[in-house]
């Protein structure tokens, strides 16, 4: 190997001065090697001092390069300016908020010199997750480097695609010969489109994958990158197609058959694009109906150039069968003959059969032997992707027994078990298993210890695992008396019903259901799970609750023995408190009953559909319909959704019946939280911390303006009531009391929120389910929704559903502080439409009769009878 490679690194800069030093530090730390490098920084009209930082860095190290300055024209034009100024053999385009490994240039240069035939160099992308300060090797394209540094011909293996210009090097002579440039004005998928343009013009598609040349992509903690903030920008959805891929595919069509690598590149990009529709934080809720139609039309126009076989074979990133079918439908093709029908559940309740169909519902026929089967219940589910109606899902529950034969329009369709099957997908399987690192080894040790703890308490558990059984025997011998005490739990936990509200708090429907079971259902073996540090622990202990500390060995043993868990919450610490491998049969043995904390008002299908819900309790007829009727996006049917009412509602009604109206002396201000304001949880059940001070947020500013309004204080004083602020639990300890005017009381904790509601004349909330309990308690309800458009378009954790606050709500809706205060003033003087809203409460909640716990118990017993054994 002789010679030297000259690199030109073109670095566009716009509002990245905060991150640029990390890139410069990594470039300054490059190992020497057979290369020279020039640095071309392009200041794209950035308002910060990034250009000055780059100039000082160049001067300080006497480095070859310069800083170009231009008006803001976008990243594509900035890179094009760098191309015009570059003099190297190979050009790279690192982003100014990323950084690189110390062999980024050396390894690339040595690989090029060893095999100079390649037209493109692909570097090994790692993720830097800024929020945790850690680099991870889990990029979906990492498998390109599993066999080390090598040249791959994309014409032979189209899976080894390159979609990032930032993590690649390009031959400058080819760029100049063909006039390849980043497409002006394109700011979404501009990298992938440039790479495609370049490869279409190149003499071949030989890509040099260099394993030791590492490019570190920063995932910003602030969530303010172009991709992070694109949800409300129509160009994010339309520009990539109209101005990016459409011209590339037209260019490819002029040259002959569309190459498979281009089809794969497009599907790779689309797989991320469509996956955003299943996440409330990224879903295209800001697009109009017409814009969504345009997106589907643009996608359809390009899909007509993509071969069916490429859709079937795609396996680089997860692409559900539902989305594959949508892509096929968009290009005018039919659905696959296999893999689009499945049996999800088969037990005493029946068999849950689902299949995908295109267009009008097919004529279906279910048979078992000579018997024709009639579904006991079912629905047609809407697959909510840009409001498309090309592909839908049929869900049908059939009588228990053997798997049926399914015929659609006279054609036999095979049923897979559990999931739809992408039968022809070809994932990159070149990666050898990664060696077990210290974190992985520690995780396995913790799992082994947890299993042994269960085997101590429940003899016979993990009997087939000799290592676990031996360790458990040693624990028994060492622990003596303590072990004998724990062994008693094996009998006590048998057929247990596990109930819990929040990990850190009780006082919800699970607590009231537990009280009912203890008093009225002597055949049921109820246990209540709660964090031992919860303020409710001592209260429940005094009331004789059989408590189990969350996350303890007793909790693990309880879950290994219990047939059912019932909770008012659906967080992962409730539905997946321990890994599946923890249980003796490597799957959880218990059914899950979701008691619901509050009445479902909005669309939570994106969350519910991923949860193992065997029963979900509902309290409202409209709520029940939203779950089970045709065109709902939930996978739930009347088999799971049960209109039972909520035990907490019965408790509120019981308290309200004995409440003294003369004691109502509180205006309660009780908004819910905002997901985007908070950092992620740091532990199961932990409250989430604010990213910035409460008063610095738009949410904090708006609610403080209401709470500190002189008109509100004057009305309260005139009517002899107090203004009390009850923030959501995620906020209570993070608000400085000094932010509140003197008359306002801040509640950092509440022993019994339902008894608090009995003291309320008025309750002001926003979207919180506390409005239901407040209305049942007899308080006047109002809604202050200053951020309605954002909140109801995915600004929190759910999407708009059937509920309209104007048509279904239990009080007036305000969007300004002045209007909110005026509403409270009218309510205090008796001028509100109480009869109207009381009628809505009665129609909405027909099951508040003191028997919700009884109905739930009957449903759970029926579930266990149908699924036992």
Order of alpha helices (4+ residues) and beta strands (2+ residues): beta-alpha-beta-alpha-beta-alpha-beta-beta-alpha-beta-beta-beta-beta-alpha-alpha-beta-alpha-alpha-alpha-alpha-alpha-alpha-beta-beta-beta-beta-beta-beta-beta-beta-beta-alpha-alpha-alpha-beta-alpha-beta-alpha-beta-alpha-beta-alpha-beta-alpha-beta-alpha-beta-alpha-beta-alpha-alpha-beta-beta-alpha-beta-alpha-beta-alpha-alpha-beta-alpha-alpha-alpha
